[in-house]
Amino acid sequence: MLLTADVGNTNIKLGIFDGSELKHKIRFATDKSKTSDEFALEIYTFFQIYGIDKHSIDSSIMSSVVPQITRPLESAVYTVTGVKSMVMAPEINTGLDIKIDRPETLGSDIIAGCVGASEKYGCPNIVIFMGTATAISYVDNKKIYRGGAIAPGVGISLDALTSHGALLSSVDLKAPKKVISTNTSDCIRSGIMFGTACMIDGMIDKYYEETGCKCSIIATGGFAPQMIMNCRHDIIFDENIILEGLYHIYNRNIK
């Protein structure tokens, strides 16, 4: 079985593939202060909870945008399973032709997500990553990554607003009943929830204008479910698209 790991700025997500099927997954908070032993304990606990035999793990691949965690997590995987991880790097064959100014700067999570989306939903596609940042990527009909846009994530936007406004308190991320709201909390919710949805819709329209074609649109990340329900475009939510992309990348490289 293949262990996949997606290390993001907010969360680390692990997945276990049995063949092409994602059998188990778990998410835990990204903590740069944790040691490899602490990560090993979390992985071991994950295996215990789901009854996964550590000896059944014969391969591993990891994507990380947090360099401080890459090595400790890689060591932890080896401690628990005895397997060395393939770590996403510029020399890895992803099958995605990256045509941007500096391909080596593109986040490995973005690459894996675009690979997963292209394999599952075809090309061209727009993939919206909604985590710490909101990244909107475009892959054309020849499976070429052409670029994208990055905006502040929903959580960052809310934190910035409430921390810099003395009379503005933090709120939960739940869309109010009306766009034109009548109290401060709902006004903040309206601005964050509907404002983000309008940004996403507007950016998709801009992508369509610039590329001249319509695409499959896929969203992933912790904030995606709440946001896309307020969008006018037909957007598919797929929480596992990065893990599935890692699966395809691993198999491409072992061949």
C-alpha positions as CSV (number, residue, x, y, z in Angstrom):
1,M,0.0,0.0,0.0
2,L,1.1,3.6,-0.7
3,L,1.2,6.3,2.0
4,T,0.7,9.8,0.7
5,A,1.4,12.9,2.7
6,D,0.3,16.5,1.8
7,V,2.0,19.0,4.2
8,G,0.4,22.4,4.1
9,N,0.8,25.5,6.1
10,T,-2.3,24.8,8.2
11,N,-2.8,21.0,8.1
12,I,-1.0,17.8,7.2
13,K,-3.1,15.2,5.4
14,L,-2.2,11.6,5.2
15,G,-3.8,9.1,2.8
16,I,-3.4,5.3,2.4
17,F,-3.9,3.9,-1.1
18,D,-4.6,0.2,-1.7
19,G,-4.1,0.0,-5.4
20,S,-5.9,3.0,-6.9
21,E,-8.4,3.2,-4.0
22,L,-7.9,5.7,-1.2
23,K,-8.8,3.6,1.8
24,H,-8.0,5.8,4.7
25,K,-7.1,9.4,5.4
26,I,-6.5,11.6,8.4
27,R,-5.8,15.3,8.9
28,F,-3.9,16.9,11.7
29,A,-2.6,20.4,12.5
30,T,0.8,21.6,11.1
31,D,3.1,22.2,14.0
32,K,6.7,23.2,13.2
33,S,7.8,22.6,16.8
34,K,7.0,18.8,16.6
35,T,9.9,16.3,16.5
36,S,10.1,13.3,14.2
37,D,9.2,11.1,17.2
38,E,6.0,13.1,17.8
39,F,5.1,12.8,14.1
40,A,5.8,9.1,14.3
41,L,3.5,8.7,17.3
42,E,0.7,10.5,15.3
43,I,1.2,8.2,12.3
44,Y,1.3,5.1,14.5
45,T,-1.9,6.2,16.2
46,F,-3.5,6.7,12.8
47,F,-2.6,3.1,11.9
48,Q,-3.9,1.8,15.2
49,I,-7.2,3.6,14.9
50,Y,-7.9,2.2,11.4
51,G,-6.3,-1.2,11.9
52,I,-3.6,-0.6,9.3
53,D,-0.7,-3.0,9.4
54,K,2.5,-1.0,9.2
55,H,4.1,-3.8,7.3
56,S,1.6,-3.4,4.5
57,I,3.0,0.0,3.6
58,D,5.6,-0.6,0.9
59,S,5.9,2.9,-0.6
60,S,5.4,6.5,0.3
61,I,5.3,9.9,-1.4
62,M,5.3,13.4,0.2
63,S,4.4,16.9,-0.9
64,S,5.5,19.7,1.5
65,V,5.3,23.5,1.4
66,V,6.7,23.7,4.9
67,P,10.5,22.9,4.7
68,Q,10.9,22.7,8.5
69,I,8.5,19.7,8.6
70,T,9.6,17.8,5.5
71,R,12.6,16.0,7.1
72,P,11.0,15.2,10.5
73,L,7.9,13.8,8.8
74,E,10.0,11.9,6.3
75,S,12.0,10.4,9.2
76,A,8.7,9.6,11.1
77,V,7.3,7.7,8.1
78,Y,10.5,5.6,8.0
79,T,10.5,5.0,11.7
80,V,6.9,3.6,11.6
81,T,7.0,1.8,8.2
82,G,10.6,1.3,7.3
83,V,9.9,2.9,4.0
84,K,11.8,5.8,2.5
85,S,9.5,8.5,1.1
86,M,9.7,10.0,-2.4
87,V,9.7,13.7,-1.8
88,M,8.3,16.1,-4.4
89,A,11.1,18.1,-6.0
90,P,11.7,19.8,-9.4
91,E,13.3,16.7,-10.9
92,I,10.3,14.5,-10.2
93,N,8.3,13.6,-13.4
94,T,4.8,14.8,-12.8
95,G,3.5,14.5,-16.3
96,L,2.5,18.2,-16.1
97,D,4.3,20.5,-18.4
98,I,4.8,23.7,-16.3
99,K,5.1,26.8,-18.5
100,I,5.7,29.7,-16.0
101,D,8.6,32.0,-15.4
102,R,10.2,29.9,-12.7
103,P,8.7,26.4,-12.6
104,E,10.8,25.5,-9.6
105,T,8.9,28.0,-7.5
106,L,5.5,26.3,-8.0
107,G,4.2,24.7,-4.8
108,S,4.3,20.9,-4.9
109,D,0.7,20.8,-3.5
110,I,-0.5,22.9,-6.5
111,I,1.3,20.5,-8.9
112,A,-0.1,17.4,-7.2
113,G,-3.6,18.9,-7.2
114,C,-3.5,19.9,-10.8
115,V,-2.2,16.4,-11.7
116,G,-5.0,14.8,-9.8
117,A,-7.6,17.1,-11.4
118,S,-6.3,16.5,-14.9
119,E,-6.3,12.7,-14.4
120,K,-9.8,12.7,-12.9
121,Y,-11.7,15.4,-14.7
122,G,-9.7,16.0,-17.8
123,C,-8.3,19.2,-19.4
124,P,-8.6,22.1,-19.6
125,N,-9.3,22.8,-15.9
126,I,-9.3,25.4,-13.3
127,V,-8.3,24.2,-9.8
128,I,-9.1,26.4,-6.8
129,F,-7.0,25.7,-3.7
130,M,-8.7,27.2,-0.6
131,G,-6.4,26.9,2.4
132,T,-4.1,29.4,4.0
133,A,-4.0,31.1,0.6
134,T,-6.6,31.0,-2.2
135,A,-4.8,29.8,-5.3
136,I,-6.5,29.5,-8.7
137,S,-4.6,27.5,-11.2
138,Y,-5.1,26.9,-14.9
139,V,-4.2,23.8,-17.0
140,D,-4.9,23.9,-20.7
141,N,-6.2,21.2,-23.0
142,K,-2.6,19.9,-23.7
143,K,-2.0,19.4,-19.9
144,I,0.2,22.4,-19.7
145,Y,0.2,24.4,-16.5
146,R,-0.1,28.0,-17.7
147,G,-0.2,29.8,-14.4
148,G,-2.7,31.3,-12.0
149,A,-3.5,33.8,-9.3
150,I,-3.0,33.9,-5.5
151,A,-5.2,35.8,-3.1
152,P,-5.3,35.9,0.7
153,G,-7.0,32.9,2.2
154,V,-10.4,33.2,3.9
155,G,-8.9,32.7,7.4
156,I,-6.2,35.3,6.8
157,S,-8.7,37.8,5.5
158,L,-10.9,37.4,8.5
159,D,-8.0,37.5,11.0
160,A,-6.6,40.7,9.3
161,L,-10.0,42.4,9.4
162,T,-10.8,41.6,13.1
163,S,-7.3,42.2,14.4
164,H,-7.0,45.6,12.8
165,G,-10.5,46.8,13.6
166,A,-10.9,47.7,17.3
167,L,-14.7,47.3,17.2
168,L,-14.8,44.3,14.9
169,S,-15.0,40.9,16.6
170,S,-14.2,37.6,15.0
171,V,-17.1,35.5,13.7
172,D,-17.7,32.0,12.5
173,L,-17.6,31.3,8.8
174,K,-21.3,30.9,8.0
175,A,-23.1,32.8,5.3
176,P,-25.8,35.2,6.6
177,K,-29.3,35.1,5.2
178,K,-28.9,38.4,3.3
179,V,-26.0,40.1,1.5
180,I,-27.2,43.4,2.8
181,S,-26.9,42.6,6.5
182,T,-28.1,44.6,9.5
183,N,-25.6,43.8,12.3
184,T,-21.8,43.9,12.5
185,S,-21.3,40.1,12.7
186,D,-23.5,39.4,9.7
187,C,-21.9,42.2,7.8
188,I,-18.5,40.6,8.3
189,R,-19.9,37.2,7.3
190,S,-21.4,38.7,4.2
191,G,-18.2,40.4,3.2
192,I,-16.1,37.3,3.7
193,M,-18.4,34.6,2.5
194,F,-20.2,36.4,-0.4
195,G,-17.2,38.6,-1.2
196,T,-15.0,35.5,-1.6
197,A,-17.6,33.8,-3.7
198,C,-17.9,36.8,-6.0
199,M,-14.1,37.0,-6.3
200,I,-14.0,33.3,-7.3
201,D,-16.8,33.8,-9.9
202,G,-15.2,36.9,-11.2
203,M,-11.8,35.3,-11.6
204,I,-13.3,32.3,-13.4
205,D,-15.0,34.7,-15.8
206,K,-11.6,36.4,-16.3
207,Y,-9.9,33.1,-17.0
208,Y,-12.6,32.3,-19.6
209,E,-12.1,35.6,-21.3
210,E,-8.3,35.2,-21.4
211,T,-8.2,31.6,-22.5
212,G,-11.3,31.6,-24.8
213,C,-12.5,28.2,-23.4
214,K,-14.6,26.8,-20.6
215,C,-13.1,24.3,-18.2
216,S,-13.8,21.8,-15.5
217,I,-13.6,23.7,-12.3
218,I,-12.5,21.9,-9.1
219,A,-12.1,23.3,-5.6
220,T,-10.3,21.7,-2.7
221,G,-9.2,22.8,0.7
222,G,-10.8,23.3,4.1
223,F,-12.7,26.5,3.2
224,A,-13.9,25.2,-0.2
225,P,-17.3,23.6,0.8
226,Q,-18.7,26.8,2.4
227,M,-17.5,29.1,-0.4
228,I,-18.5,27.3,-3.5
229,M,-22.1,26.9,-2.4
230,N,-22.4,30.7,-2.8
231,C,-20.7,30.7,-6.3
232,R,-22.7,31.0,-9.5
233,H,-20.4,28.7,-11.5
234,D,-20.6,24.9,-11.4
235,I,-17.7,24.0,-9.2
236,I,-16.8,20.4,-8.1
237,F,-15.6,20.0,-4.5
238,D,-12.9,17.3,-4.2
239,E,-11.1,17.1,-0.9
240,N,-8.8,14.3,-2.0
241,I,-7.5,15.7,-5.3
242,I,-3.9,16.4,-3.9
243,L,-3.6,12.9,-2.4
244,E,-4.8,11.4,-5.7
245,G,-2.4,13.5,-7.6
246,L,0.4,12.2,-5.4
247,Y,-0.7,8.7,-6.2
248,H,-0.5,9.3,-10.0
249,I,2.9,11.0,-9.6
250,Y,4.3,8.2,-7.6
251,N,3.2,5.6,-10.1
252,R,4.6,7.6,-13.0
253,N,8.0,7.8,-11.4
254,I,8.4,4.1,-10.3
255,K,7.7,3.1,-13.9
